[in-house]
C-alpha cells in the first residue's frame, strides 16, 4: 500500500469512528465505491463510501501538524439506481472554429462509454490510449472499446456499456438514455471528431452523485483531445501512426485554439429522467 492510499484509508477509519458508524476497520470499507476530492489546500471530500448496506459522505480538514478535524459526516441517501439521458449538442462550425474547418464533412462518431467504479478509467489525459480508444479516435469504430468495457464488466470494474448514435452533420445533436446504479456511479463517454487524425471529445470518470444525491442535471463543455496515436496535424491529414505512441492530451493549438481563444466544440447535458 503506497503512502497516499495509506493516508486515505487511515482518514476514512477516523471519519467512520467520529460519525459513530458501525465499528469497522479500514479493511471493511469498499474504497472502490467512493471518490476522494481535494476541496482546497486543507480539506478533502470523501463521497459515496460503502460500508455494509450503507453509504457515507464526509469532509475533513487536514492540519499541518498532522492532526485532523471532521467538518461534516453524513449518511448518503442516494437511491440505489437512476436513469439518465445524456444529450450531446455540437456547436462545432465554421463560425466557432474557422481555421481549416472541414465544411460539408464535419460530424461525430457514435457515442461509446461505460458506467463504472471510481478506480476504473476508460481513458485519461497523460496516459496512453488503449487499443479501443485508438480505434474510436481514428476511425469512429466501437468494437475494440466495447470489448474492453465488457472485460471490465467481467472484472467487476464497470457495469454497463453505453452505446448510442453519432451526429451526422455538425452542428447537430444526439441523445442516449442509460441506467446507472449507486455501486457504479461514474460515467465515461467519448465520440470521435471527424474528419481528424485521432481527435475526440468526451468525459472521463464523471460522478453523477454529489453530496449523496443523484444530480438532476449537469452540463459539461466539450473540448478536443488528441489520442496520441496519429501524427496528423490537420483534419484531413493522411494516416501516420505515432511511433512510439504518445499520451492523451488536451489540444491547445490550431485548429481548436486561435489567438488564445479556446472554444468548446459542444456540450454534454446529463439529465436525470427517473429515480
C-alpha positions in Angstrom: 0.0 0.0 0.0 1.5 3.3 -1.0 1.7 6.4 1.3 -1.3 8.2 -0.4 -3.5 5.1 -0.1 -2.5 4.5 3.5 -3.4 8.1 4.4 -6.8 7.9 2.8 -7.6 4.6 4.5 -6.4 6.0 7.8 -8.5 9.1 7.4 -11.6 7.0 6.4 -11.2 4.9 9.6 -11.1 8.1 11.7 -14.1 9.6 10.0 -16.2 6.5 10.5 -15.3 6.4 14.1 -16.1 10.1 14.7 -19.5 9.7 13.0 -20.5 6.8 15.3 -20.9 4.5 12.4 -20.9 0.7 12.9 -17.5 -0.3 14.3 -15.3 -1.3 11.4 -11.7 -1.4 10.4 -10.4 0.3 7.3 -10.5 -3.1 5.6 -14.3 -3.2 5.9 -14.6 -0.1 3.7 -15.3 -0.6 0.0 -13.0 2.1 -1.3 -13.8 1.2 -4.9 -17.3 2.6 -4.5 -16.2 6.0 -3.3 -14.4 9.1 -4.6 -12.0 11.5 -2.9 -11.8 15.1 -4.0 -9.4 17.8 -2.7 -11.6 20.8 -1.9 -8.8 23.2 -1.1 -5.3 23.2 0.4 -6.6 21.6 3.7 -9.9 19.9 3.1 -10.8 16.6 1.4 -14.3 15.4 0.5 -15.0 11.7 0.6 -18.2 10.6 -1.1 -20.3 7.5 -1.6 -18.2 5.2 0.5 -19.8 1.8 1.0 -19.9 0.1 4.4 -22.2 -2.9 4.6 -25.6 -1.8 3.2 -25.0 1.9 3.8 -23.0 4.7 2.1 -21.4 7.7 3.7 -20.1 11.1 2.8 -17.6 13.1 4.8 -15.5 16.2 4.7 -12.3 16.5 6.8 -9.7 19.2 7.4 -6.1 18.2 7.4 -3.8 20.3 9.6 -0.1 21.0 9.1 0.8 19.3 12.3 -0.7 16.0 11.1 -3.9 16.3 13.1 -7.4 16.5 11.5 -10.9 17.8 12.1 -14.1 16.3 10.8 -16.1 19.2 9.3 -19.1 17.0 8.4 -20.1 13.3 8.2 -23.4 12.0 7.0 -25.2 9.0 5.7 -25.6 9.2 1.9 -29.2 9.0 0.7 -28.9 8.3 -3.0 -31.4 5.9 -4.4 -30.0 2.5 -5.5 -30.3 3.3 -9.2 -31.4 6.1 -11.6 -32.0 6.6 -15.3 -30.3 9.4 -17.2 -30.5 11.0 -20.6 -27.3 12.4 -22.0 -27.8 15.0 -24.8 -24.7 15.6 -27.0 -25.1 19.0 -28.6 -22.4 20.0 -31.2 -21.8 23.7 -31.8 -18.7 23.0 -34.0 -19.0 25.0 -37.2 -17.1 27.4 -39.4 -18.3 30.2 -37.1 -16.9 28.7 -33.9 -13.7 27.2 -35.4 -13.0 28.8 -38.8 -9.4 27.7 -39.2 -9.4 24.9 -41.9 -12.9 24.0 -40.9 -13.9 20.9 -43.0 -17.2 22.3 -44.4 -19.6 19.6 -45.6 -17.6 16.9 -43.8 -17.8 17.7 -40.1 -19.5 15.0 -37.9 -19.1 13.0 -34.8 -19.0 9.2 -34.4 -21.4 7.2 -32.3 -21.2 7.6 -28.6 -19.5 4.8 -26.6 -18.7 4.6 -22.9 -19.4 2.9 -19.6 -20.8 3.3 -16.1 -18.1 2.2 -13.7 -16.4 2.5 -10.3 -14.1 5.3 -9.3 -10.8 3.5 -9.8 -11.6 2.4 -13.4 -10.5 4.7 -16.3 -11.7 4.2 -19.9 -9.3 7.0 -20.8 -7.4 9.8 -19.0 -5.1 12.6 -20.0 -1.4 11.9 -19.5 -1.8 8.2 -20.2 -1.5 6.2 -23.4 -4.8 5.3 -25.2 -6.0 1.7 -25.1 -6.4 0.0 -28.5 -10.1 0.7 -28.1 -9.7 4.4 -27.6 -7.2 4.4 -30.6 -9.7 2.7 -32.9 -12.5 5.0 -31.8 -10.4 8.2 -32.1 -9.0 7.3 -35.6 -12.0 5.6 -37.2 -15.0 6.0 -35.0 -15.4 2.2 -34.7 -16.6 0.8 -31.3 -15.8 -2.9 -31.4 -12.5 -2.9 -29.6 -13.6 -0.4 -27.0 -16.8 -2.3 -26.4 -14.8 -5.5 -25.8 -12.5 -3.6 -23.3 -15.6 -2.4 -21.4 -17.1 -5.9 -21.4 -13.8 -7.2 -19.9 -14.0 -4.5 -17.2 -17.6 -5.6 -16.5 -16.4 -9.2 -16.1 -13.8 -8.0 -13.6 -16.3 -6.1 -11.6 -14.9 -2.7 -12.5 -17.7 -1.5 -14.8 -21.4 -2.3 -15.0 -23.0 -1.1 -18.3 -21.8 -0.4 -21.8 -23.2 2.9 -23.1 -23.6 3.0 -26.9 -25.5 5.4 -29.0 -25.7 7.3 -32.2 -23.4 10.0 -33.6 -24.0 13.4 -35.1 -24.2 13.1 -38.9 -23.6 16.7 -39.6 -22.3 19.4 -37.2 -23.8 21.5 -35.7 -26.3 18.9 -34.5 -27.4 16.8 -31.6 -28.0 13.3 -30.4 -29.2 11.7 -27.2 -28.7 8.5 -25.3 -30.7 7.1 -22.3 -28.9 4.8 -19.8 -29.3 3.1 -16.4 -26.8 3.7 -13.6 -26.5 2.3 -10.1 -25.1 3.6 -6.8 -22.4 0.9 -6.9 -21.2 2.2 -10.3 -22.0 5.9 -10.2 -19.2 7.1 -12.6 -19.6 7.7 -16.3 -17.0 7.9 -19.1 -18.2 8.7 -22.7 -16.4 9.5 -25.9 -17.0 10.4 -29.6 -14.6 10.9 -32.5 -14.2 14.3 -34.1 -14.4 13.7 -37.8 -12.6 14.1 -40.0 -9.5 14.1 -37.9 -6.3 12.1 -37.4 -7.1 10.9 -33.8 -9.1 13.7 -32.1 -12.1 13.1 -29.9 -14.4 14.7 -27.3 -15.6 13.1 -24.1 -15.7 12.9 -20.3 -13.7 10.6 -18.0 -14.7 9.4 -14.5 -17.6 11.7 -14.1 -19.6 11.0 -10.9 -23.4 11.6 -11.1 -23.7 11.5 -7.3 -23.0 14.7 -5.4 -23.5 15.2 -1.7 -25.1 11.8 -1.5 -27.7 12.5 -4.1 -28.1 11.8 -7.8 -27.6 15.0 -9.8 -30.8 16.3 -11.5 -28.8 17.9 -14.3 -25.2 18.6 -15.2 -23.8 20.5 -18.2 -20.2 19.9 -19.4 -18.4 21.8 -22.1 -16.5 19.6 -24.6 -13.0 20.3 -25.9 -10.8 18.4 -28.3 -8.4 15.7 -27.2 -5.6 14.1 -29.1 -5.4 10.3 -28.6 -1.6 10.4 -29.2 -1.8 7.6 -31.8 -1.5 9.6 -35.1 0.9 12.3 -36.1 -1.6 14.2 -38.3 -1.9 18.0 -37.7 -5.0 18.8 -39.7 -8.5 17.5 -40.2 -7.6 15.7 -43.4 -4.0 14.6 -42.7 -3.1 11.2 -44.2 -2.8 8.3 -41.7 0.6 8.4 -40.0 0.9 6.3 -36.8 2.7 7.9 -33.9 5.7 5.8 -33.1 6.2 5.4 -30.2 2.7 6.2 -29.1 2.3 9.3 -27.0 -0.2 10.1 -24.3 -3.7 11.6 -24.5 -3.6 15.4 -24.3 -5.9 18.3 -24.4 -5.4 20.1 -27.7 -4.1 23.6 -27.1 -3.3 24.8 -30.6 -4.8 25.2 -34.1 -7.3 24.3 -35.3 -9.1 24.4 -31.9 -7.3 27.3 -30.2 -6.7 30.5 -32.1 -5.1 33.6 -30.5 -5.5 32.1 -27.0 -9.3 31.6 -27.6 -10.2 28.0 -26.9 -13.9 27.4 -27.7 -15.8 24.2 -26.9 -17.0 22.1 -29.7 -20.2 21.4 -27.9 -21.6 20.0 -24.6 -22.9 17.0 -22.8 -26.1 17.6 -20.8 -26.7 14.8 -18.3 -30.3 14.9 -17.1 -32.0 12.6 -14.6 -35.3 11.4 -16.1 -36.3 8.7 -13.5 -35.3 7.9 -9.8 
